[in-house]
Each structure stands twice: as C-alpha cells, then as structure tokens.
Amino acid sequence: MAMQAAAGVWHTLFTPRALNYSQPSPICLANTARKRETTPHFSKCSFYVCARTPNPDSSLNPKLGVAVYKPKSYQVLVSDAATSLFNALQDGKTRLEIEFPALPSNVSSYKGSSDEFSDANIQFVLAFVKELQAKQATRACIVFPDKPEKRRASELFKAALDSIDGLTVGTLDDVPSGPINSFFSSLRDTLDFDFVDQNEGRWQTDEPPSLYIFISCSTRDLSTIEKYVEEFAPSTPTLLFNLELDTLRADLGLFGFPGRDLHYRFLSQFTPVFYIRTREYSKTVAVAPYIVNYSGALFRQYPGPWQVMLKQTDGSYACVAESATRFTLGETKEELLRVLGLNEEQGSSLEFLRRGYKSATWWEQELDAEFSSAWRA
C-alpha cells in the first residue's frame, strides 16, 4: 500500500528531460570523477584527477561508493536507505540522518501541500522499518511533532501501522514541559478538537524501543527533539527522517526560532547515512544555446564517500567527484560546472562576480564551534 501510493513518484523525479547541453555518458563521467583531499571545505582545497572505472565489486564493498545511481523505484531507494542505516548501526552510530526527495523535484514541501509531503514520508518510514526489520530485529518508535499529527496518521495508516511488529508511536508532546507550554498545548488541543484519540495506546509494547524515528518536524521542533532525545534516548539510536535539515538550519538564529548553537551542540552529532539532495541550475554562456540548464545531486550512501552526481539524459546520476568529507553546496555546484566545462578561470573577476564573497553557509563554515563533525563525515 505504501509503495503503491508513491508509484511513479521516483520515475517522475528521474524522468529524462531535454538539456541545453550535451552531457558525457555515465561511464565517461565515472572515469573522470576525481577525489578530494580531506581538508576543511571552506578553505582552499587541493584536488587531483582520479581515473575511476565502474567496479563490478562495488556492490560487495559499499565503501567504494557508486559510479551511477538510478533506483528503479522508491522501493529500491528505501531498501538502499535501510541498508545504509543497518551498516551505520553495525558500526555503532547512534545519531543518524536520512534525506531523499519525498516528492517529485518540481513539487517541494513548500510548493506542494504539507499533507502530501507528510503522508509520503509516513508511507516511506513504514516501508523503511519493514526493510530494516528484515535485516535485524528492530523495535521502532515513530515520533510525530504533536498529538494532532499523530492522530491523523493513526487514522489514515492504521492498517499499515498494525502490520509492523514491535512498533510504537509517540509525539514530542511526551516531553515534560513547564506550565506555560502545558497551557498552550492544552489550548491547541482544544481548538483542534483533540478531545479523544480512539487509537490512544494502540501501538505500545512492554519492551523499550531500539530505534527512535522523528518525522514531519519543523525548525521550532528541533529544540524539543533535543530534549526528547535527552529524556528518552540518551544512548538509543535516533534517526531524523527526511526533515530537510539544511532548510531548517537556515532558519536557526532568526527571530522566533531556536538559536544557531542548536546546530553546533546537537544537529552536528547526526551522521547522514543516506543522503540525496537534488538541485537544478542554469548558466548563461556567450554562445548558443546561451542558457545551459543542468541538474545534479549531493549523494552519500554509508559507508561510502560523499559524491557529487550529474544528472544524465537517461535520468541516471553519474559520479563526477567524491570526498571522504561533505561537500558544501557551493562546492557541489563548482564540481558540476567543472565537469561540464562551464567554470570560469580561477581567480578571474567573472568567477568572483558569480560566486560572491562567500560560497558556503554559516553552518558549513564555522567548524570550531561544532561539538561534533559527524554531520560532515
């Protein structure tokens, strides 16, 4: 049921589109992919060209990464995410992140309905838990931002929730709060007519969860997630599932939102174990076709390296660069321009005018303030 509801979405995401630029074949790109030395991303990095031929044994050694990535369906993608998480758990990782497009690339969580985005992620996380349970015994607890979200999900996906062994459901409202927060929670529940939850207590077990999964949370919820982890899962593995953390980080420090120190002390501890962030770009050139449209992605499949992927005309993503540490968003774009032959001369005024004074966000730059570098590794 979960995968049927999302049928065709991944096909839409990877649907070939006409480009204004003749891109190399995936094999050609894989052969020219280069590795980067492990240096801070916001400093000047040294690069060297590395000939990389697609390795038939890469599936047996996940540390090698992938030369070309094009899952046949969301079921395959969810299975890859579960495998990556399984590998991370085997290595003793306890703070984990998974990120991939839950909706087609032309429908973001802001352009589309928030319910569509939330419903898709609920279906994916249920399928994900089943895939993980096939690899190891797992008692998962899915944590929603509040009781209304939990109630809605329990009504829409009741049968799917019942089908998973050992599953429990919680909310961030379970975190003990002061009288002021309790008052506003009661007021919200009343205005939402949240008097009775017919499924209250339905998904509970005597055994404590072995994995906490947080979904559908906003920037304001991040500080409550931190308190929830401290209260209920100080040593239990926790997973941030498709929260679009880079989007949420951008709001930290603004009026009405948690401070930037939340990233330094808490979010920096989470290792991205399966990560796909797709981006679309365009660049003007002095010759025909004058505007070049190209697409790419920042990709990571634990325990493989971070990889910059260029989208091909057949919908696949081919590796053009890789690194043991995370590429900044600016570096990702630069690698795509390099392989397409569209980058300006280094140090030229044109390069400065396009890139500007800074080419990285505040959370990508301030390394010394971080409690952990796990989110970069």
Backbone hydrogen bonds in HBPLUS format (Angstrom, degrees):
<---DONOR---> <-ACCEPTOR-->    atom                        ^
c    i                          cat <-CA-CA->   ^        H-A-AA   ^      H-
h    n   atom  resd res      DA  || num        DHA   H-A  angle D-A-AA Bond
n    s   type  num  typ     dist DA aas  dist angle  dist       angle   num
A0005-ALA N   A0001-MET O   3.10 MM   4  6.28 155.0  2.17 148.0 152.6     1
A0006-ALA N   A0003-MET O   3.19 MM   3  5.13 130.9  2.44  92.0 105.1     2
A0007-ALA N   A0004-GLN O   3.14 MM   3  4.93 164.5  2.16 101.6 105.5     3
A0009-VAL N   A0006-ALA O   3.06 MM   3  5.60 164.2  2.08 134.9 138.2     4
A0012-THR N   A0008-GLY O   2.89 MM   4  6.04 144.7  2.01 138.0 147.0     5
A0012-THR N   A0009-VAL O   3.08 MM   3  5.02 117.4  2.49  90.9 106.1     6
A0013-LEU N   A0009-VAL O   2.91 MM   4  6.26 152.4  1.99 146.5 154.4     7
A0014-PHE N   A0010-TRP O   2.99 MM   4  6.19 149.1  2.09 145.3 152.5     8
A0015-THR N   A0012-THR O   3.23 MM   3  4.94 166.6  2.25  99.4 102.5     9
A0029-LEU N   A0025-SER O   3.01 MM   4  6.31 159.3  2.05 156.3 162.3    10
A0030-ALA N   A0026-PRO O   2.86 MM   4  6.08 157.2  1.92 149.2 155.8    11
A0031-ASN N   A0027-ILE O   3.00 MM   4  6.21 147.6  2.10 143.7 151.9    12
A0032-THR N   A0028-CYS O   3.20 MM   4  6.46 132.2  2.44 138.1 150.1    13
A0032-THR N   A0029-LEU O   3.06 MM   3  5.12 133.5  2.28  97.2 110.1    14
A0033-ALA N   A0029-LEU O   2.95 MM   4  6.03 109.7  2.46 143.9 161.0    15
A0052-ARG N   A0031-ASN O   3.20 MM  21  4.40 151.2  2.29 100.2 108.6    16
A0034-ARG N   A0320-VAL O   3.31 MM 286  6.58 147.8  2.42 121.4 120.8    17
A0322-GLU N   A0034-ARG O   2.90 MM 288  6.27 151.1  1.98 154.0 156.2    18
A0036-ARG N   A0322-GLU O   2.96 MM 286  6.36 133.8  2.18 151.0 164.8    19
A0043-SER N   A0040-PRO O   3.19 MM   3  5.63 162.6  2.22 112.5 117.8    20
A0058-SER N   A0055-ASN O   3.06 MM   3  5.33 166.2  2.08 116.5 118.1    21
A0060-LEU N   A0057-ASP O   2.88 MM   3  5.21 138.6  2.05 106.1 118.5    22
A0061-ASN N   A0057-ASP O   3.09 MM   4  6.43 132.0  2.33 144.0 157.9    23
A0061-ASN N   A0058-SER O   3.22 MM   3  4.96 132.3  2.46  90.1 102.8    24
A0064-LEU N   A0061-ASN O   3.10 MM   3  6.05 174.0  2.11 130.4 132.3    25
A0065-GLY N   A0062-PRO O   3.30 MM   3  5.74 164.4  2.33 112.1 116.3    26
A0319-CYS N   A0067-ALA O   2.86 MM 252  5.26 169.1  1.87 153.4 154.2    27
A0069-TYR N   A0317-TYR O   2.78 MM 248  5.16 159.3  1.82 149.3 156.4    28
A0317-TYR N   A0069-TYR O   3.03 MM 248  5.16 153.2  2.11 134.1 142.6    29
A0077-LEU N   A0073-SER O   3.18 MM   4  6.53 158.4  2.23 142.5 148.6    30
A0078-VAL N   A0074-TYR O   2.81 MM   4  5.99 164.0  1.84 153.8 157.0    31
A0079-SER N   A0075-GLN O   3.01 MM   4  6.16 150.9  2.09 138.8 147.1    32
A0080-ASP N   A0076-VAL O   2.90 MM   4  6.20 151.5  1.98 148.9 156.5    33
A0081-ALA N   A0077-LEU O   2.95 MM   4  6.26 153.5  2.02 147.6 155.1    34
A0082-ALA N   A0078-VAL O   2.92 MM   4  6.19 155.5  1.98 147.8 154.1    35
A0083-THR N   A0079-SER O   2.97 MM   4  6.20 153.6  2.04 146.0 153.1    36
A0084-SER N   A0080-ASP O   2.98 MM   4  6.22 156.0  2.04 146.9 153.1    37
A0085-LEU N   A0081-ALA O   2.99 MM   4  6.26 158.4  2.03 149.2 154.7    38
A0086-PHE N   A0082-ALA O   2.89 MM   4  6.06 157.6  1.94 146.3 153.0    39
A0087-ASN N   A0083-THR O   2.99 MM   4  6.23 158.6  2.04 148.9 153.7    40
A0088-ALA N   A0084-SER O   3.05 MM   4  6.31 152.8  2.13 143.9 151.5    41
A0089-LEU N   A0085-LEU O   2.87 MM   4  6.14 158.9  1.92 155.6 161.0    42
A0090-GLN N   A0086-PHE O   2.97 MM   4  6.20 152.7  2.05 147.1 154.7    43
A0091-ASP N   A0087-ASN O   3.13 MM   4  6.40 132.2  2.37 134.7 146.8    44
A0091-ASP N   A0088-ALA O   3.06 MM   3  5.03 129.9  2.32  93.5 107.3    45
A0093-LYS N   A0088-ALA O   3.01 MM   5  5.43 163.9  2.04 151.8 146.6    46
A0092-GLY N   A0089-LEU O   3.00 MM   3  5.03 159.8  2.04 104.7 109.6    47
A0238-THR N   A0094-THR O   2.79 MM 144  6.07 158.6  1.83 160.5 161.0    48
A0271-THR N   A0095-ARG O   2.86 MM 176  6.17 165.6  1.88 141.3 136.5    49
A0096-LEU N   A0238-THR O   2.97 MM 142  6.14 164.4  1.99 165.0 169.0    50
A0240-LEU N   A0096-LEU O   2.97 MM 144  6.37 159.1  2.01 145.8 149.7    51
A0097-GLU N   A0271-THR O   2.95 MM 174  5.78 139.5  2.11 143.4 134.6    52
A0273-VAL N   A0097-GLU O   2.93 MM 176  5.98 158.1  1.98 159.5 162.3    53
A0098-ILE N   A0240-LEU O   3.07 MM 142  6.36 163.9  2.10 159.1 157.7    54
A0242-ASN N   A0098-ILE O   2.80 MM 144  5.86 166.9  1.82 157.4 160.5    55
A0099-GLU N   A0274-PHE O   2.85 MM 175  6.25 162.0  1.89 156.6 162.8    56
A0276-ILE N   A0099-GLU O   2.77 MM 177  6.00 143.2  1.90 139.9 152.2    57
A0107-VAL N   A0104-PRO O   2.88 MM   3  5.38 163.8  1.91 122.0 125.4    58
A0112-GLY N   A0108-SER O   2.95 MM   4  5.87 166.1  1.97 151.6 155.7    59
A0116-GLU N   A0113-SER O   3.11 MM   3  5.18 122.1  2.46  96.3 110.1    60
A0117-PHE N   A0113-SER O   3.19 MM   4  6.56 160.2  2.23 150.6 155.0    61
A0118-SER N   A0114-SER O   2.89 MM   4  6.07 162.1  1.92 147.3 152.6    62
A0119-ASP N   A0115-ASP O   2.79 MM   4  5.82 166.5  1.80 149.9 154.1    63
A0120-ALA N   A0116-GLU O   2.99 MM   4  6.06 159.0  2.04 145.3 151.0    64
A0121-ASN N   A0117-PHE O   3.16 MM   4  6.36 159.7  2.20 144.9 150.0    65
A0122-ILE N   A0118-SER O   2.97 MM   4  6.25 151.4  2.06 149.7 157.9    66
A0123-GLN N   A0119-ASP O   3.07 MM   4  6.32 162.5  2.10 149.4 153.2    67
A0124-PHE N   A0120-ALA O   2.97 MM   4  6.22 155.8  2.03 147.5 154.7    68
A0125-VAL N   A0121-ASN O   2.84 MM   4  5.99 158.2  1.89 148.4 154.0    69
A0126-LEU N   A0122-ILE O   3.06 MM   4  6.24 152.6  2.14 147.4 154.0    70
A0127-ALA N   A0123-GLN O   3.10 MM   4  6.32 161.7  2.14 146.5 151.4    71
A0128-PHE N   A0124-PHE O   2.76 MM   4  5.90 148.3  1.86 144.0 154.4    72
A0129-VAL N   A0125-VAL O   2.95 MM   4  6.12 155.4  2.01 143.1 147.8    73
A0130-LYS N   A0126-LEU O   3.24 MM   4  6.49 158.2  2.29 143.8 149.1    74
A0131-GLU N   A0127-ALA O   3.05 MM   4  6.32 156.5  2.10 146.7 153.0    75
A0132-LEU N   A0128-PHE O   2.90 MM   4  6.18 155.4  1.97 151.2 158.3    76
A0133-GLN N   A0129-VAL O   2.85 MM   4  6.06 155.6  1.91 149.8 156.4    77
A0134-ALA N   A0130-LYS O   3.15 MM   4  6.38 134.8  2.36 139.3 150.1    78
A0135-LYS N   A0132-LEU O   2.95 MM   3  5.23 148.0  2.06 105.4 115.4    79
A0136-GLN N   A0132-LEU O   2.97 MM   4  6.30 149.1  2.07 152.5 162.0    80
A0210-SER N   A0139-ARG O   2.72 MM  71  5.10 152.5  1.80 135.9 145.6    81
A0211-LEU N   A0139-ARG O   3.31 MM  72  6.32 138.2  2.49 148.8 140.3    82
A0168-THR N   A0140-ALA O   2.95 MM  28  6.35 158.5  2.00 155.0 160.6    83
A0141-CYS N   A0211-LEU O   2.85 MM  70  6.24 150.5  1.94 162.2 169.8    84
A0213-ILE N   A0141-CYS O   2.84 MM  72  6.07 164.6  1.86 161.9 161.0    85
A0142-ILE N   A0168-THR O   2.97 MM  26  6.45 150.9  2.06 158.7 153.4    86
A0170-GLY N   A0142-ILE O   2.91 MM  28  6.15 167.0  1.93 149.7 151.2    87
A0143-VAL N   A0213-ILE O   2.73 MM  70  5.88 174.1  1.74 161.8 162.8    88
A0215-ILE N   A0143-VAL O   3.32 MM  72  6.53 162.7  2.35 165.9 165.0    89
A0144-PHE N   A0170-GLY O   2.88 MM  26  6.25 164.8  1.90 142.1 140.2    90
A0172-LEU N   A0144-PHE O   2.93 MM  28  6.42 135.7  2.13 156.6 170.4    91
A0150-LYS N   A0146-ASP O   3.12 MM   4  6.40 155.6  2.18 146.4 153.9    92
A0151-ARG N   A0147-LYS O   2.77 MM   4  5.96 162.9  1.80 159.0 163.3    93
A0152-ARG N   A0148-PRO O   2.98 MM   4  6.14 161.7  2.02 146.5 151.0    94
A0153-ALA N   A0149-GLU O   3.03 MM   4  6.20 164.4  2.05 147.7 152.0    95
A0154-SER N   A0150-LYS O   2.90 MM   4  6.07 157.4  1.95 150.8 157.3    96
A0155-GLU N   A0151-ARG O   3.10 MM   4  6.29 139.1  2.27 142.1 152.1    97
A0156-LEU N   A0152-ARG O   3.03 MM   4  6.28 158.5  2.08 151.5 157.1    98
A0157-PHE N   A0153-ALA O   2.85 MM   4  5.72 161.1  1.88 151.6 156.7    99
A0161-LEU N   A0157-PHE O   2.92 MM   4  6.11 158.5  1.97 155.7 161.8   100
A0162-ASP N   A0158-LYS O   2.98 MM   4  6.19 152.2  2.06 147.4 155.1   101
A0163-SER N   A0159-ALA O   3.18 MM   4  6.36 130.7  2.43 136.8 148.7   102
A0163-SER N   A0160-ALA O   3.21 MM   3  5.18 135.2  2.42  93.6 105.6   103
A0164-ILE N   A0161-LEU O   3.40 MM   3  5.79 169.0  2.41 111.3 114.5   104
A0174-ASP N   A0171-THR O   3.09 MM   3  5.73 166.4  2.11 114.3 118.5   105
A0175-VAL N   A0172-LEU O   3.19 MM   3  5.82 167.9  2.21 114.4 118.2   106
A0182-SER N   A0178-GLY O   3.00 MM   4  6.16 154.7  2.07 151.0 159.1   107
A0183-PHE N   A0179-PRO O   2.94 MM   4  6.08 148.4  2.04 140.2 147.9   108
A0184-PHE N   A0180-ILE O   3.11 MM   4  6.47 163.1  2.14 153.5 156.4   109
A0185-SER N   A0181-ASN O   2.93 MM   4  6.09 150.2  2.02 144.5 153.3   110
A0186-SER N   A0182-SER O   2.96 MM   4  6.15 155.7  2.02 144.9 151.0   111
A0187-LEU N   A0183-PHE O   2.89 MM   4  6.17 155.7  1.95 149.1 156.5   112
A0188-ARG N   A0184-PHE O   2.88 MM   4  6.02 158.2  1.93 144.6 150.2   113
A0189-ASP N   A0185-SER O   2.96 MM   4  6.14 162.1  1.99 147.9 152.7   114
A0190-THR N   A0186-SER O   2.97 MM   4  6.15 151.6  2.05 144.0 151.7   115
A0191-LEU N   A0187-LEU O   2.97 MM   4  6.21 167.9  1.98 154.4 156.9   116
A0192-ASP N   A0188-ARG O   2.91 MM   4  6.02 139.6  2.07 142.7 154.3   117
A0194-ASP N   A0189-ASP O   2.67 MM   5  4.86 169.1  1.69 161.3 158.4   118
A0193-PHE N   A0190-THR O   2.92 MM   3  4.90 157.0  1.98 104.4 110.6   119
A0200-GLU N   A0197-ASP O   3.03 MM   3  5.27 164.9  2.06 117.7 118.4   120
A0202-ARG N   A0199-ASN O   2.96 MM   3  5.25 158.1  2.01 136.3 133.7   121
A0212-TYR N   A0237-PRO O   3.06 MM  25  6.49 162.3  2.09 150.0 154.8   122
A0239-LEU N   A0212-TYR O   2.72 MM  27  6.07 153.7  1.78 159.0 168.4   123
A0214-PHE N   A0239-LEU O   2.89 MM  25  6.25 166.5  1.91 171.7 176.3   124
A0241-PHE N   A0214-PHE O   3.01 MM  27  5.93 164.6  2.04 161.0 166.1   125
A0221-ASP N   A0218-SER O   3.05 MM   3  5.21 136.4  2.24  99.6 112.1   126
A0222-LEU N   A0219-THR O   3.13 MM   3  5.49 156.8  2.19 110.5 117.3   127
A0224-THR N   A0221-ASP O   3.04 MM   3  5.20 121.1  2.40 100.1 115.2   128
A0225-ILE N   A0221-ASP O   2.88 MM   4  6.22 147.4  1.99 152.6 163.1   129
A0226-GLU N   A0222-LEU O   3.05 MM   4  6.39 153.0  2.13 146.1 152.7   130
A0227-LYS N   A0223-SER O   3.20 MM   4  6.53 154.2  2.27 139.0 144.9   131
A0228-TYR N   A0224-THR O   2.82 MM   4  6.06 154.3  1.88 147.9 155.8   132
A0229-VAL N   A0225-ILE O   2.88 MM   4  6.12 161.8  1.91 155.0 158.5   133
A0230-GLU N   A0226-GLU O   3.04 MM   4  6.28 159.9  2.08 147.0 152.6   134
A0231-GLU N   A0227-LYS O   2.90 MM   4  6.06 146.0  2.02 144.7 154.0   135
A0232-PHE N   A0228-TYR O   2.82 MM   4  5.87 173.1  1.82 159.9 161.4   136
A0233-ALA N   A0229-VAL O   2.88 MM   4  4.61 140.4  2.04 118.8 130.1   137
A0247-THR N   A0244-GLU O   3.00 MM   3  5.49 126.6  2.30 110.6 123.5   138
A0248-LEU N   A0244-GLU O   3.07 MM   4  6.43 156.5  2.12 149.2 156.7   139
A0249-ARG N   A0245-LEU O   2.71 MM   4  5.85 157.5  1.75 155.5 161.2   140
A0251-ASP N   A0248-LEU O   3.08 MM   3  5.57 149.6  2.17 111.7 119.9   141
A0252-LEU N   A0249-ARG O   3.05 MM   3  5.28 147.1  2.16 106.2 116.0   142
A0254-LEU N   A0251-ASP O   3.12 MM   3  5.72 163.6  2.15 136.8 139.1   143
A0253-GLY N   A0258-PRO O   2.76 MM   5  5.97 159.4  1.80 152.3 151.7   144
A0257-PHE N   A0254-LEU O   3.07 MM   3  5.55 158.9  2.12 139.9 138.8   145
A0262-LEU N   A0259-GLY O   3.18 MM   3  5.93 166.4  2.20 117.4 121.5   146
A0263-HIS N   A0260-ARG O   2.99 MM   3  5.71 138.1  2.17 118.0 126.4   147
A0265-ARG N   A0261-ASP O   2.99 MM   4  6.12 166.8  2.01 154.3 155.9   148
A0266-PHE N   A0262-LEU O   2.97 MM   4  5.56 147.6  2.08 136.5 145.3   149
A0267-LEU N   A0262-LEU O   3.23 MM   5  6.62 158.0  2.28 140.8 146.6   150
A0268-SER N   A0263-HIS O   2.87 MM   5  5.65 140.0  2.04 158.9 157.4   151
A0371-PHE N   A0264-TYR O   2.75 MM 107  5.60 169.0  1.76 139.8 140.5   152
A0269-GLN N   A0266-PHE O   3.04 MM   3  5.71 163.9  2.06 119.6 124.8   153
A0270-PHE N   A0267-LEU O   3.19 MM   3  5.73 168.4  2.20 118.8 122.1   154
A0375-TRP N   A0268-SER O   3.16 MM 107  5.16 143.6  2.30 143.9 140.9   155
A0302-TYR N   A0273-VAL O   2.78 MM  29  4.76 173.4  1.78 148.3 149.7   156
A0275-TYR N   A0300-ARG O   2.87 MM  25  4.98 159.4  1.91 148.2 150.8   157
A0300-ARG N   A0275-TYR O   2.89 MM  25  4.98 138.8  2.06 145.3 146.8   158
A0277-ARG N   A0298-LEU O   3.02 MM  21  5.24 158.8  2.06 146.4 153.2   159
A0298-LEU N   A0277-ARG O   2.99 MM  21  5.24 153.0  2.06 138.7 143.4   160
A0279-ARG N   A0296-GLY O   2.88 MM  17  5.58 161.3  1.92 152.5 153.3   161
A0296-GLY N   A0279-ARG O   3.02 MM  17  5.58 162.8  2.05 159.8 164.2   162
A0281-TYR N   A0294-TYR O   2.84 MM  13  5.44 171.5  1.84 179.2 177.6   163
A0294-TYR N   A0281-TYR O   3.08 MM  13  5.44 164.6  2.10 135.1 139.3   164
A0283-LYS N   A0292-VAL O   2.87 MM   9  5.18 144.1  2.00 135.4 147.2   165
A0292-VAL N   A0283-LYS O   2.78 MM   9  5.18 172.3  1.79 151.4 153.7   166
A0285-VAL N   A0290-TYR O   2.70 MM   5  4.68 154.4  1.76 129.9 137.0   167
A0290-TYR N   A0287-VAL O   2.71 MM   3  5.27 142.1  1.85 138.4 136.3   168
A0291-ILE N   A0289-PRO O   2.75 MM   2  5.57 143.3  1.89  95.5  92.0   169
A0311-LYS N   A0295-SER O   2.98 MM  16  5.41 171.1  1.99 133.8 135.4   170
A0297-ALA N   A0309-MET O   2.85 MM  12  5.08 144.8  1.97 142.6 147.3   171
A0309-MET N   A0297-ALA O   2.84 MM  12  5.08 171.8  1.85 160.9 161.9   172
A0299-PHE N   A0307-GLN O   2.81 MM   8  5.07 171.4  1.81 161.8 162.9   173
A0307-GLN N   A0299-PHE O   2.77 MM   8  5.07 163.4  1.79 159.5 160.8   174
A0304-GLY N   A0301-GLN O   2.74 MM   3  5.38 150.8  1.83 132.6 133.4   175
A0306-TRP N   A0323-SER O   2.84 MM  17  5.22 150.4  1.93 177.1 167.1   176
A0323-SER N   A0306-TRP O   2.84 MM  17  5.22 148.3  1.94 147.0 154.4   177
A0308-VAL N   A0321-ALA O   2.83 MM  13  5.18 162.8  1.86 143.3 148.0   178
A0320-VAL N   A0308-VAL O   2.84 MM  12  5.76 168.3  1.86 169.0 168.2   179
A0310-LEU N   A0318-ALA O   2.78 MM   8  5.23 158.9  1.82 149.1 149.6   180
A0318-ALA N   A0310-LEU O   2.93 MM   8  5.23 167.7  1.95 142.5 141.3   181
A0312-GLN N   A0316-SER O   2.78 MM   4  5.39 165.4  1.80 162.9 165.3   182
A0315-GLY N   A0312-GLN O   3.02 MM   3  5.34 161.5  2.05 113.5 116.8   183
A0326-ARG N   A0376-ARG O   2.80 MM  50  4.87 143.1  1.94 141.6 152.4   184
A0332-THR N   A0328-THR O   2.95 MM   4  6.21 149.6  2.04 147.3 155.9   185
A0333-LYS N   A0329-LEU O   3.22 MM   4  6.49 157.9  2.27 143.6 147.7   186
A0334-GLU N   A0330-GLY O   3.04 MM   4  6.31 155.0  2.10 145.2 152.5   187
A0335-GLU N   A0331-GLU O   2.97 MM   4  6.19 154.6  2.04 149.1 154.5   188
A0336-LEU N   A0332-THR O   3.20 MM   4  6.50 152.3  2.29 144.6 151.8   189
A0337-LEU N   A0333-LYS O   2.99 MM   4  6.27 158.1  2.03 151.6 157.5   190
A0338-ARG N   A0334-GLU O   2.87 MM   4  6.08 150.7  1.96 144.4 153.1   191
A0339-VAL N   A0335-GLU O   3.13 MM   4  6.36 165.4  2.15 149.1 150.8   192
A0340-LEU N   A0336-LEU O   3.19 MM   4  6.32 141.8  2.34 140.3 150.3   193
A0341-GLY N   A0337-LEU O   2.97 MM   4  6.00 110.0  2.48 136.4 152.5   194
A0342-LEU N   A0337-LEU O   2.84 MM   5  4.92 160.8  1.88 150.6 150.2   195
A0341-GLY N   A0338-ARG O   3.04 MM   3  5.07 152.2  2.12 100.8 109.6   196
A0348-SER N   A0345-GLU O   3.05 MM   3  5.53 158.9  2.09 138.6 137.6   197
A0352-PHE N   A0348-SER O   3.19 MM   4  6.55 156.4  2.25 144.4 150.5   198
A0353-LEU N   A0349-SER O   2.89 MM   4  6.10 160.2  1.93 151.4 156.6   199
A0354-ARG N   A0350-LEU O   3.08 MM   4  6.23 149.0  2.18 142.2 149.6   200
A0355-ARG N   A0351-GLU O   2.94 MM   4  6.03 168.4  1.95 153.9 157.4   201
A0356-GLY N   A0352-PHE O   2.69 MM   4  5.29 154.8  1.75 143.1 151.4   202
A0364-GLU N   A0361-THR O   3.06 MM   3  5.23 138.1  2.24 101.8 114.0   203
A0365-GLN N   A0361-THR O   3.15 MM   4  6.34 128.1  2.43 145.7 159.6   204
A0365-GLN N   A0362-TRP O   3.32 MM   3  5.19 141.7  2.48  93.2 103.6   205
A0366-GLU N   A0362-TRP O   3.28 MM   4  6.25 176.5  2.28 156.2 155.1   206
A0367-LEU N   A0365-GLN O   2.83 MM   2  5.83 121.4  2.18 117.7 101.3   207
A0370-GLU N   A0367-LEU O   3.21 MM   3  5.69 162.8  2.24 115.4 120.6   208
A0376-ARG N   A0373-SER O   3.03 MM   3  5.48 150.0  2.12 111.9 121.0   209
A0377-ALA N   A0374-ALA O   3.13 MM   3  5.06 136.7  2.33  96.8 108.8   210
